[in-house]
Amino acid sequence: MSSLSFRCCLLIALAVSSCHHGVEHNITLGDGTQYTNGSADSHDVKLPDGSHVVLRPGTQVTVAKGFGVSNRELDLDGEAIFDVVGSAAKPFVVHTRNLEIVVLGTWFHVDAFRKNAGEQVDLLEGRLRVKKSYHSDTDNEPEVLEAGDMVMINRDIDLMEKEKMSPAELDKVKAMK
């Protein structure tokens, strides 16, 4: 099965699952919008550029002013799965407490609740550039992720590490969508 077919099947499965579990899937965020998923279910959110984000319970996302026009940046506090529409002219940027994640078009998972010391980014498809959002005394170099890679960061001990995801970890993340 091609990668595109696999993604389409997962999106269809998510839509069907959402209908049966009370997950809202018709939320569209606009320029400068802030949204918090206060429910116990995941919410499928559409962004102005056509990208989709599945927000896990307790997650807050803030779309930057000018999103889709002058930038494609957002702030994330929580856990989400992104399916980003590619744009060479405007990279898609996710800001968390500890990371800046830059992508042109891809499919990835972020677990970055501000209340937690650690954060994690799992890349399912495409390429990402991940760097610390703060100045570090030890290492400020960005990591480039390929499909199947993950980055974990803990600001309290100032450590960012890149690893390969195990098949079980990869399946677990894909099942969230």
NORRA-V402065 format. One record per helix or strand of 2 or more residues. SS is the DSSP state (@ for helix, = for strand). FROM is the first residue (numbers start at 1). TO is the last residue. If there is no record, write none. Layout:
# NORRA-V402065
SS/FROM/TO + SS/FROM/TO
This chain:
# NORRA-V402065
@/3/21 + =/27/28 + =/34/36 + =/43/46 + =/52/55 + =/60/63 + =/73/83 + =/92/95 + =/99/103 + =/107/112 + =/118/125 + =/127/132 + =/143/146 + =/149/154 + @/155/157 + =/159/164 + @/167/176
